[in-house]
């Protein structure tokens, strides 16, 4: 549905995260209540967290290792991050979008240091082999981190399934990850013409072009996917939601879940705007 943008992986012009640290939860999205990353406020870089490890490839090229992941938080056991599966959820730092209803402000800034070393995830998987079905990589926008591929490979090699929460902000990066993923929770924010009103970055259709190009690739790949939309009533009308549902159906989406926005941890400005839609004067 939309052509692939030439600058989809460029976040140099994006603003830093705004607002104070807030309670954290889902993948840059408001969804079912769950425990999310804790202690994600910026602080000294922990030993082994986002360290400059690398795999040396042919020709002297280097590929980021799992130990390079900048991890904002870890939920050691979750039953709601991958439908029907019991998983550990790894929340990765950084996101290129600044969605209206986001309650993960502390993990938006890609410059912030990690709070959980990858070795802690590795140790958890060793202890819970046979108890957990898989690992879900969430965020933030997890696909922005180049070390994600190596982390996914390690999880698969240990016999666990790999899940991914993404909004599709980086189509080229997502395409490379698809062979390593068993399930995707894909966030579609809005109809194309309203994307910027929610993501609040880029040109008029930049985020929409990225998201729908990514969604098309996911659908074509055959990877199991659930498409979710958090309904922001400050932007979306009932007609907008119906139009989006119809568009997704036409694209071949079989599983589309509507989620109610939660004010927890959002900005004061957004909480006021949301309250005005629910209790108009």
C-alpha angles and dihedrals in degrees: 000000000000130000120260110264116235093224099043094125097045116105098158093108095047120113121245119259113287129213133028126298111286138188107287134221137134134024099298086301141097110245140133113340114267141148112273139182116317130204093020096148115120117273142138114324108260118230109269094011110125090341118174095259117149144175113236110225133189114301092025093286117147131217123200115253128221088257088066093065113120101219120193096186148340131224105200097202129016133166096186106052094075115026111245095004135100107223149161112241122214115199112207124207122247140039132192094213131072102205118196096238099036113139095183098082093142093063101043099085109086090202094063116105124248123259102199124051117224089238088069090058090046092051091049091054091050091053095044102042106143092019102069123056096205153319125270118206109211138159153102090331105322097192091070091074114084093205090066094089093058091046091052091050091052092050091051092047088056090056099255128128119246122228128182134199111202143155092206097246093147110044097176093049092046091051091058091050098050096089088058097050129087099183137012131201100203120195115213107188105194146320110308097261092053099047096099091050087065104031093041096203138092130015127324095282103012097109092041092052090051094046098046093043088053093046091052090053092049093050092047092049094062093229112150107260140180115198114211131190123192104211108227106193091195087068109016127065124200088258090053091053092048091049091050092049090052092048092051091048090053089051090056101259108157099178116047118163124192115213127198114236116246122210094208110126096355121130120283088242092057094044089055092048091049092048090053091057092050098042107027114190 
